[in-house]
Amino acid sequence: MAKKRRRSRKKKNKNRRNIFLVIALAIIAFLTYWYYEEIQSFFFPNQHVKGNFSKLKLEGYSVYGIDVSQYQGKIDWKALKTEEKPDFVFIRACAGKNHKDTKFDYNWKQAEKQNLLRGAYHYYRPNENSTEQANFFIKTVKLEKGDLPPILDIEKYSRIQNLPKLKDGLLNWLQIVEEHYGVTPILYTYHNFYLNTFVHDKRFDKYPLWIAWYNTKKNPNKIKKDWVFWQFTDRARVKGIKGDVDMNVFNGNLQDLDGLRLR
């Protein structure tokens, strides 16, 4: 009987180890999926190209710009314009339902003063009400003729709702903002999020895509052929800004870019 009990205990212990192993592997798989971008940048740091604005030019493209937020601190917009001459700038306006970017008013006015083509974007918080977020963006941003369309930045999944509900909220934001400004908003996200969330959902096809794809060796054509903007590095250096900044390329020429302006 003692031997049978020992065998039974060994079998139970083995089963427990197998269960723990399965759970551990599931957790590792989940974390790998969730933090794909961070893991990729750790193992493949060359994907995030770093360098001066004037030198980070990609073959086949001629129209370049940057995107900024409060994290760039106080920008010397005159130096940025005269030294770098970006073709466009995207400026973060707000995040969620109540956070206004602390540098938005200054950046927005200075971009206009320097006669730079500007666009405003909203950082979407997936655990907050989409209608409140859309209304807060509208309250914050007064777009004028000549500006670029409004932009929705989505980078994270929700902890309190499933993916279909999250996408319904994103569509709600996009529709409210489109109705208010009378122009189709631009959708920003990183490539893995786009492939897992939007690629097979035709409801999002109408929205021009601004995609983060930190790979200067290959363009994002395999992800989506008609992408509009491509954020290809978050480590550019420009005159007028201390530290790194995101750099983007437009999929077209200056005349095409002009066609995006609000009329």
N, C-alpha and C positions, 0 to 999 in steps of 0.2 A: 504493500500500500504506500509506503514511504517513497518508493521509486516512482510510482505513478503520480504522486503529489508533486515530486520534484519535476517530472516531465511536464506536468500540467502547468506548473509555475513558469518553467522555461518557455513553454509555448505562449503563455499569456504575456510574458516579458517581451518575447520576440514580436508578437502582434502589436504591443504598445510601441515598440521601437519603429515598426513599419508605419504605424499611424503617424507618429511624430515626424518621421522622415517625409511622408507625403505632405503633411501640413507645412513643414519647413520649406520643401520645394515649391509648394504653392505660394508661400509668402515671398520667396525669392523671385519667382516668376512675376508676381504682382508688382513688387517693388521695381524690378527691371523694366517692366512696361510703364509704370507710373513715372519713373525718373529717367526715361530713355535719353532725353536731351543731355542731362547732366552726365550720365554714364558715357555717352558718346563723346562729349567734350573732354572727359577725363582720359579716355583711352586713345582718342584721336584729336589731340589738341591742334594739329595743323588744319583741321576743318575750320577753326575760328581764325581766319587770317587777320594779322595785325599789321598796321602800317599807316603811313600818311595818306590823307585824302587824295592828293594829287597822284599818288603812285598806285592806289588800289583801283585800277581800271581794268575792267574785264573785256576780253576780246569780243567784238561784235556788238558792244553796247556803248552809247554815247551820252546818255542822260542820267545824272546821278544826284542823289540827295541824302539827307540825314533825317533821323527822328530823335526828338529830345523830350525830356521831362524835367521835373524838379531835381532829379538825381544828377543832372549835369551842372547843377549850381547856377550861378549867375553867368550868363553867356555874354560875351562881347560880340554883339550882332554886327557891328560895323566891321570889325576885324574878320569875322566869318564871311561876310559878303565880299569885302574887297580882296581878301587873300585867297579864299577857296572858291567863291562864286558857285555855290550849289544851285542846281536847277529847281529844286523844291525842298521844302522842309515839312515834316509832320510833327505836330506839337500835341503832347498829351494834355487834354482838357480836364478830365476827371476820372475817378475810379468808383465803381459801385453807385450806390444811391445817394451818397452824401459827401464824398471826398473830392474837393476841387484841388487840382494840382497847384501847389503853392507858387509855382513860377508861370502859370498859364497866362495870366493877364499881361505880365511883362513880356513873355516870349511872343505872344500873339501880336501885341502892339509893335514890338521891335521888328518882327518879321515884316509887317506891313510897312513900317518906316523905311526899311532897307529895300523895299520893293521886291521881296522874295515871294515866290509862289508858295502858299501855305495851306496846310490841311490840319484839321483837329481830329484827335481820336479819343475814344472812350475805352478804358480798361474795364472789361466786364467781370463782375464778381459772381460766380455761378451759384452762390448760395443766397443771393439777394433778389428781390422782386424785379423782374425785367421792366415793367411799366414805370416803376419809380426810377430805375436807372435811366431809361430813355428820357423821361421828363426832366431829370436832373441834367442830362447832357444838353437838352434843348434850352434849359434855363441858363446854362453856363456859356454856351457857344452861340454867338450871333454871326452866322456866315454871311458873307457879302458876295456880290458878283465878282467873279475872277478867282474866288477861292476854290480849292479842291473839295470833292464830296466828303461828307462825314464818314468816319471810320469806326468800326467795331472791332476791338481787340479781344479775342477769346483765346486763352492759353491753358485753362485748367478745367477739370471735370468737377461736378458738384458732389458734395458729401451728403446731401440731404434729398437729392432727387435723382431719378434714373436718367439715362441718356436721352430717351425720347422727350421727356419733360424739359430737359435742359435745352434741346434743340427748339422746342416750342417757344421757350422763353427768348432765345436768340432771334427767332423769326419775329416775335412780337416786338422786340426792340427795333429791329431793322424796319419793320412796317410802320411803326409809330414815327420814327425818325424820317423815313422816306416821305411820309405824308406831310410832315411839318415843313421840310426843306424843299420838297418837290424834286428830289434827285435821288437816284439809287445809291445807297451807301456802299462803301468798300468793306470787305471782310478780311481781317488780318488774323493769321494763326501760323503756327509752325507746321512743318510738313507732316510729321507723324500724327498730329492732331487732325489735320485735314484728311489724311488717308483713312483714319479710324472713324471719323465723324461725318464728313460732308461728301466724300467722293461718290457715294452711291445714292445720295439724297438730292433729287432734282429740284427740290424747293429752294436750294441754295445756289443753283446754277446761274441765276440772274445777277448775282452779286459779284462784282469784280474782285479778284483775289490778290491780296498782298501777302506773300508767303515768306516766312523765315526759313531759309535753307542754307546753312553754313557750309557750303561746299563750292569753292570757286572752280573746281575741275569740271563740274557738270551743272548745267542750268536746270531749272525745275520743270522742264518740258514734259518729262515722264510722269510727273505728279499731276500737272494740269497744263495743257498746251497754251491756253489763252490767259495765263497769269498776267497781271498788270505791273505789280511792283515786286521786287525780290530783295529782301534783306539778307545780304550775303555775308555780313560780318557784324559783330557787336564790339569790335576792338579797333575801330578806326580812330585816327588822331587828326584833329582839325584845329586850325588857328581860331582862337576865340573861345575854345572849350578846354577846360582842364580835365584830363583823364580820357577814357575811352568813350566812344559814341557809336551808335548803330549807323551803318552805311547801306544805302539802297540803290538799286538800279531800276530804271523804267524800261518796260518792254516796248520800245518804240522811239520815235524821234521827238524833237521839241514841238513840232506841229501836232503830233498825236497827243502829246501831253497837254497842249493848249486846248485840245478838244474835250478834255475832262473838266475844264473849269465850269463853275456855275454861271449861267447866263441870265 
